[in-house]
Amino acid sequence: MSKPNHMPRNIHNILTDWGRGKRRSPARNEILKAEILTRVPAGNIPTVNHSLRRLPWLSFAFTSLAAIILVVNAVSVNYSSRTMMVSAPTAGVREEGSGSFAMPNSIVQDSRNSLIRPWPSPSPGGSITDTREFLKKDYNAQVRTRKIDELAGRIQTMVRGYDGRIDGYSASEKYGYVSFAIPASKLEAFRAEIKSIIRAKFYTEYVSSQNLLPQKQSIEQEQSQIEKTLGQLRADRDKLMIDHKKTLSSLQSQLNAANKELAALRAEVTDDPERRAQIDARIAQLQPQKITLESRVYNENKNYEANLVSFDSQIASAESNLEAVEKQDQNLLDNVATVQGYITLNWISLWEIMDLYLPGPLLTWILGALALTAYLWHRHRSHLLIP
């Protein structure tokens, strides 16, 4: 069998030619179009402004809302910063950390939930020549976590590891706290370890230092005054004993002399009337003197005992006051050497985590995403419209 002289046409070309041949408008298309146009008045046909129809109004709306929120937020933050600068003098207080949540115990929040602590009023510290520092430190922190009970237990273990003491503890699903005390010498190491296990975004701390020098100076002045008074009382007591001894010795010597002379006169035997008269006269003179001397000795001993009891009482009171002041001084030193700490734990949601990591309000980002989505949708729809 011989080959055909030509190849059959491609089936695709055949179908394409057939389709082109079959394309035609309906037979009554022009008639129907003319009939519709004659029945509709020309003035009632609405004109469409295609340039306005094609603008992405929804995207504009979302963008405007996002811009308004940004402006309001910026104004609020600026106002809060000014308020804090006016009402917060720099008085030896340090605030560190990052995050966005409130602390307990009279801590104020601004519109951005920034951490603000009341600043302590400066107290008079005496002359600048006294450069000693007795810094009392307090530590407060707040942590946001999704595992409150686990983190609270870990913090307690850390506190005990730094020779600290747990004063209070509570933990629930949404909230917890740990109250503790640690040596001041180990505060920095404790803070460093806390920061190593908690991300900065979820951790805010407040460390304050106040020099207790005025209290220390007051205690020292009181102690000095008591010691001076105590020294004077002891010296007066010693003088009382010395004076009493001298006075009593003098009186006793006079009394002994009078008794001796009386005994000698009474023992003397004489028949001479003149001598007897002299003896009787001398005895009559010495007898009142003896009584007076005995009375003076009695009064001296009585006054001495009363004064001695008074001095002993005053000295005992001064010694007690001195002991109390010394204990107060030791308590101040122990207080300086101890840091009272308080850490609160708040549960954080995924929404709040996003808000922490994104700059500016989270709602602005959401509106921005909606604006972009609306713009892309409008653009896609514009391409599908038939001109």
C-alpha positions in Angstrom: 0.0 0.0 0.0 1.3 3.4 -0.9 1.6 6.5 1.5 -1.0 9.3 1.2 0.3 12.3 -0.6 -0.6 14.7 2.4 -1.0 14.5 6.2 -4.4 15.0 7.8 -5.0 18.4 9.4 -4.4 18.8 13.1 -7.6 18.1 15.0 -7.1 21.3 17.1 -7.0 23.5 14.0 -10.1 21.8 12.7 -12.0 22.4 15.9 -10.8 26.0 16.1 -12.1 26.8 12.6 -15.4 25.1 13.4 -15.8 27.2 16.5 -15.1 30.5 14.7 -17.6 29.6 12.1 -20.3 28.9 14.7 -19.9 32.3 16.6 -22.8 34.6 16.0 -25.2 36.8 17.9 -28.7 35.7 18.5 -31.0 36.5 15.7 -33.2 38.9 17.6 -30.3 40.6 19.6 -30.3 43.9 17.8 -34.1 44.1 17.8 -34.4 43.5 21.6 -31.6 46.1 22.3 -33.4 48.7 20.2 -36.7 48.0 21.9 -35.2 48.4 25.4 -33.5 51.7 24.6 -36.7 53.1 23.2 -38.7 52.3 26.3 -36.2 53.9 28.8 -36.1 57.7 29.0 -32.6 59.1 28.4 -32.8 61.4 31.5 -33.3 58.4 33.9 -30.1 56.5 32.9 -27.7 57.0 35.8 -24.2 58.0 35.0 -21.5 56.2 36.8 -18.2 57.9 37.7 -15.8 55.0 37.1 -12.9 56.9 38.7 -14.8 57.1 42.0 -16.1 53.6 41.8 -12.6 52.3 41.4 -11.1 53.9 44.6 -10.4 51.5 47.5 -12.7 53.3 50.1 -12.7 50.4 52.6 -8.9 50.3 52.6 -8.9 54.1 53.2 -11.3 53.7 56.1 -9.1 51.1 57.9 -6.0 53.2 57.3 -7.6 56.3 58.7 -8.7 54.4 61.9 -5.1 53.1 62.3 -3.7 56.6 62.0 -6.2 58.0 64.5 -5.2 55.3 67.0 -1.5 56.0 66.5 -2.0 59.8 67.1 -4.2 59.3 70.2 -1.6 56.8 71.6 1.3 59.2 71.0 -0.5 62.1 72.6 -1.4 59.9 75.6 2.1 58.7 76.1 3.6 62.2 75.8 1.1 63.6 78.3 1.9 60.7 80.8 5.6 61.3 80.4 5.3 65.0 81.1 3.1 64.3 84.2 5.7 61.8 85.5 8.6 64.3 85.0 6.7 67.1 86.8 5.6 65.0 89.7 8.6 62.8 90.2 11.8 64.4 91.5 15.0 62.5 91.1 15.7 61.3 94.7 18.0 58.4 94.7 15.5 55.9 93.3 16.3 53.5 90.4 13.7 51.9 88.1 14.9 49.1 85.8 13.4 46.5 83.5 10.9 46.4 80.7 7.3 45.3 80.2 3.8 46.7 80.5 2.0 45.9 83.6 1.3 47.4 87.0 3.0 46.8 90.3 1.0 46.4 93.6 1.0 48.8 96.6 0.0 52.2 95.3 1.8 52.0 91.9 0.1 54.1 89.2 -0.4 53.2 85.6 -0.6 55.5 82.6 -2.4 54.9 79.3 0.4 52.6 78.2 0.6 50.7 81.5 4.2 51.9 82.0 5.5 51.3 85.5 5.5 54.3 87.7 6.4 54.3 91.4 5.9 57.2 93.8 9.2 58.9 94.5 10.2 59.2 98.2 10.6 62.7 99.6 14.2 63.6 100.3 15.0 63.6 104.0 17.7 65.8 105.6 21.0 63.9 105.8 23.0 66.4 107.9 26.3 67.9 106.9 28.0 66.8 103.7 31.1 66.1 105.7 29.5 62.9 106.8 29.8 60.8 103.7 28.7 57.5 105.2 26.1 55.5 103.4 23.6 53.1 105.1 21.6 52.2 102.0 18.3 50.4 102.6 17.2 48.6 99.4 13.8 47.3 98.4 13.1 45.0 95.5 9.8 44.6 93.6 9.2 42.9 90.4 6.4 41.7 88.3 6.5 38.8 85.9 4.1 37.7 83.2 4.0 34.0 82.5 1.8 31.2 81.3 3.0 28.9 84.0 2.5 30.7 87.3 2.7 27.8 89.8 5.9 26.4 88.2 7.7 29.8 88.1 6.6 30.6 91.7 8.2 27.4 92.9 11.3 28.1 91.0 11.6 31.6 92.5 11.2 30.2 96.1 14.1 27.7 95.4 16.3 30.6 94.2 15.5 32.7 97.3 16.5 29.9 99.6 19.6 29.3 97.5 20.7 32.8 98.3 20.3 32.3 102.1 16.9 34.1 101.9 13.6 33.7 103.7 10.1 33.2 102.3 7.6 35.5 104.0 4.6 34.8 101.9 3.5 32.7 98.9 0.3 32.3 96.8 -0.4 30.9 93.3 -3.5 30.4 91.3 -4.3 30.0 87.6 -4.2 33.7 86.8 -2.2 35.3 89.7 0.5 34.6 92.2 3.1 36.3 94.4 6.3 35.5 96.4 7.2 37.7 99.3 10.8 37.2 100.7 13.9 38.6 102.3 17.5 38.1 101.2 20.9 39.5 102.2 21.7 42.8 100.5 25.1 41.5 99.5 23.4 38.8 97.3 20.7 41.0 95.7 22.7 41.7 92.4 23.3 38.0 91.9 19.7 37.2 92.6 18.5 39.8 90.1 20.9 38.5 87.5 19.6 34.9 87.8 16.0 36.1 87.7 16.7 38.0 84.4 18.4 34.9 83.0 15.3 32.7 83.3 12.7 35.4 82.3 12.7 37.3 79.0 12.9 41.1 79.4 9.6 41.6 77.7 7.8 39.7 80.5 9.8 41.1 83.4 9.7 44.5 85.2 11.5 45.3 88.3 11.8 48.2 90.7 14.8 48.6 93.0 14.9 51.5 95.4 17.7 52.7 97.7 17.5 55.1 100.5 20.3 56.2 102.8 19.3 55.8 106.4 22.1 58.2 107.5 19.7 60.6 109.2 18.3 57.8 111.4 21.9 56.6 112.1 23.0 60.1 113.1 19.9 60.4 115.3 20.7 57.1 117.1 24.3 58.1 117.5 23.4 61.5 119.0 21.0 59.8 121.4 23.5 57.2 122.3 26.2 59.9 122.9 23.8 61.9 125.1 22.9 58.8 127.1 26.5 57.8 127.5 27.4 61.3 128.7 24.5 61.3 131.2 25.5 57.8 132.4 29.1 58.9 132.8 27.9 62.0 134.8 25.6 59.9 137.0 28.4 57.4 137.8 30.8 60.2 138.6 28.2 61.9 140.9 27.6 58.5 142.6 31.3 58.1 143.2 31.6 61.6 144.6 28.6 60.9 146.8 30.4 57.9 148.2 33.6 59.8 148.7 31.9 62.8 150.4 29.8 60.5 152.5 32.9 58.7 153.7 34.7 61.9 154.5 31.7 63.4 156.3 30.9 60.3 158.2 34.5 59.9 159.2 34.6 63.5 160.5 31.4 63.1 162.4 32.4 59.8 163.8 35.7 61.2 164.9 33.9 64.0 166.7 31.4 61.6 168.3 34.2 59.3 169.4 36.0 62.2 171.0 32.9 63.4 172.8 32.2 59.8 174.0 35.8 59.4 175.1 35.7 62.7 177.0 32.4 61.9 178.6 33.6 58.5 179.7 36.7 60.0 181.2 34.7 62.7 183.0 32.3 60.2 184.4 35.1 57.9 185.5 36.9 60.7 187.3 36.4 60.6 191.1 37.1 63.7 193.1 36.0 65.2 196.5 36.7 68.7 195.4 33.4 70.5 195.0 34.9 72.9 192.5 36.2 70.1 190.3 33.0 68.3 190.5 31.2 71.4 189.4 33.5 71.7 186.4 33.0 68.0 185.5 29.2 68.3 185.7 29.3 71.4 183.6 31.4 69.8 181.0 29.2 66.7 180.9 26.2 68.9 180.5 28.0 70.7 177.6 29.1 67.5 175.9 25.9 65.6 176.2 23.9 67.8 173.7 26.9 67.8 171.4 26.9 64.0 171.5 23.2 63.8 170.7 23.7 66.3 167.8 26.6 64.3 166.4 24.6 61.1 166.6 21.7 62.8 164.9 24.0 64.1 162.2 25.5 60.6 161.7 22.1 59.1 161.4 20.9 61.8 158.9 24.1 61.5 156.9 23.6 57.7 156.6 19.9 58.1 155.7 20.6 60.8 153.1 23.4 58.8 151.7 21.3 55.7 151.3 18.5 57.7 149.7 20.9 59.4 147.3 22.7 56.2 146.5 19.4 54.5 145.7 18.4 57.5 143.5 21.7 57.4 141.6 21.5 53.6 141.2 18.0 53.9 139.8 19.0 56.7 137.4 22.1 54.7 136.3 20.0 51.6 135.8 17.5 53.6 133.7 20.3 55.1 131.6 21.9 51.8 131.1 18.6 50.4 130.0 18.1 53.3 127.6 21.6 52.8 126.3 21.0 49.1 125.7 17.8 50.0 123.8 19.6 52.5 121.7 22.4 50.1 120.9 19.7 47.5 120.0 18.0 50.1 117.8 21.4 50.8 116.1 21.9 47.1 115.5 18.4 46.8 114.1 19.1 49.6 111.7 22.3 47.8 110.5 20.4 44.5 110.2 17.7 46.3 108.2 20.3 47.8 105.9 21.8 44.4 105.4 18.4 42.9 104.4 16.4 43.4 101.2 12.7 43.0 101.4 11.5 41.5 98.1 8.1 41.1 96.4 7.5 39.4 93.1 4.0 39.2 91.5 3.2 36.8 88.8 0.4 37.5 86.3 -0.9 35.1 83.6 -0.4 36.4 80.0 -2.5 35.5 77.0 -1.2 35.0 73.5 -2.9 38.3 72.4 -0.9 40.2 75.1 2.3 38.5 74.0 1.7 39.8 70.5 1.0 43.2 71.9 4.3 43.2 73.8 6.4 42.3 70.8 4.8 44.6 68.3 5.7 48.3 68.4 2.7 50.5 69.0 -0.9 49.4 69.8 -1.8 46.0 68.5 -5.1 47.4 67.1 -3.1 49.6 64.7 -1.4 46.5 63.2 -4.8 44.7 62.9 -6.3 47.7 61.1 -3.3 48.0 58.9 -3.6 44.3 57.9 -7.3 44.8 57.2 -6.5 47.9 55.1 -3.9 45.9 53.0 -6.3 43.0 52.6 -9.1 45.4 51.5 -6.8 47.1 49.0 -5.7 43.8 47.5 -9.3 42.5 47.3 -10.4 45.8 45.6 -7.5 45.6 43.1 -8.3 42.0 42.2 -12.0 42.8 41.8 -11.2 45.8 39.6 -9.3 43.5 37.2 -12.4 41.3 36.9 -14.8 44.1 36.0 -15.8 44.2 32.4 -15.1 47.6 30.9 
